[in-house]
Amino acid sequence: MAKIKITQIKSVIDRSERQKRTIEALGLRKINHSVEVEATPAIIGMVKKVNHLVAVENI
């Protein structure tokens, strides 16, 4: 599988609890924090749910 780099670009303050938990499940902690993960269907689905809060790039 391909790897993707996910970077949190916006705050989770004033977001729904579901979005906060999704960001946490992706392994993101604060703004400008990045993680590299495998691009599995589950991860891609989570990224789509919070795409307004993160930036994604292929590695």
Contacts in CASP RR format, 6 or more apart in sequence:
PFRMAT RR
TARGET T0000
AUTHOR 0000-0000-0000
METHOD contacts of the structure
MODEL  1
MAKIKITQIKSVIDRSERQKRTIEALGLRKINHSVEVEATPAIIGMVKKV
NHLVAVENI
1 38 0 8 1.000
1 39 0 8 1.000
1 40 0 8 1.000
2 38 0 8 1.000
2 39 0 8 1.000
2 58 0 8 1.000
2 59 0 8 1.000
3 36 0 8 1.000
3 37 0 8 1.000
3 38 0 8 1.000
3 39 0 8 1.000
3 58 0 8 1.000
3 59 0 8 1.000
4 36 0 8 1.000
4 37 0 8 1.000
4 38 0 8 1.000
4 39 0 8 1.000
4 43 0 8 1.000
4 47 0 8 1.000
4 56 0 8 1.000
4 57 0 8 1.000
4 58 0 8 1.000
4 59 0 8 1.000
5 34 0 8 1.000
5 35 0 8 1.000
5 36 0 8 1.000
5 56 0 8 1.000
5 57 0 8 1.000
5 58 0 8 1.000
5 59 0 8 1.000
6 26 0 8 1.000
6 28 0 8 1.000
6 34 0 8 1.000
6 35 0 8 1.000
6 36 0 8 1.000
6 37 0 8 1.000
6 47 0 8 1.000
6 54 0 8 1.000
6 55 0 8 1.000
6 56 0 8 1.000
7 32 0 8 1.000
7 33 0 8 1.000
7 34 0 8 1.000
7 54 0 8 1.000
7 55 0 8 1.000
7 56 0 8 1.000
7 57 0 8 1.000
8 23 0 8 1.000
8 28 0 8 1.000
8 29 0 8 1.000
8 30 0 8 1.000
8 31 0 8 1.000
8 32 0 8 1.000
8 33 0 8 1.000
8 34 0 8 1.000
8 53 0 8 1.000
8 54 0 8 1.000
9 31 0 8 1.000
9 32 0 8 1.000
9 53 0 8 1.000
9 54 0 8 1.000
9 55 0 8 1.000
10 31 0 8 1.000
10 52 0 8 1.000
10 53 0 8 1.000
10 54 0 8 1.000
11 31 0 8 1.000
11 53 0 8 1.000
12 19 0 8 1.000
12 20 0 8 1.000
12 23 0 8 1.000
12 53 0 8 1.000
15 53 0 8 1.000
18 49 0 8 1.000
19 49 0 8 1.000
19 50 0 8 1.000
19 53 0 8 1.000
22 46 0 8 1.000
22 49 0 8 1.000
22 50 0 8 1.000
23 50 0 8 1.000
23 53 0 8 1.000
23 54 0 8 1.000
25 46 0 8 1.000
26 35 0 8 1.000
26 37 0 8 1.000
26 43 0 8 1.000
26 46 0 8 1.000
26 47 0 8 1.000
26 50 0 8 1.000
26 54 0 8 1.000
27 35 0 8 1.000
28 35 0 8 1.000
28 54 0 8 1.000
36 59 0 8 1.000
37 43 0 8 1.000
39 58 0 8 1.000
47 54 0 8 1.000
47 56 0 8 1.000
END
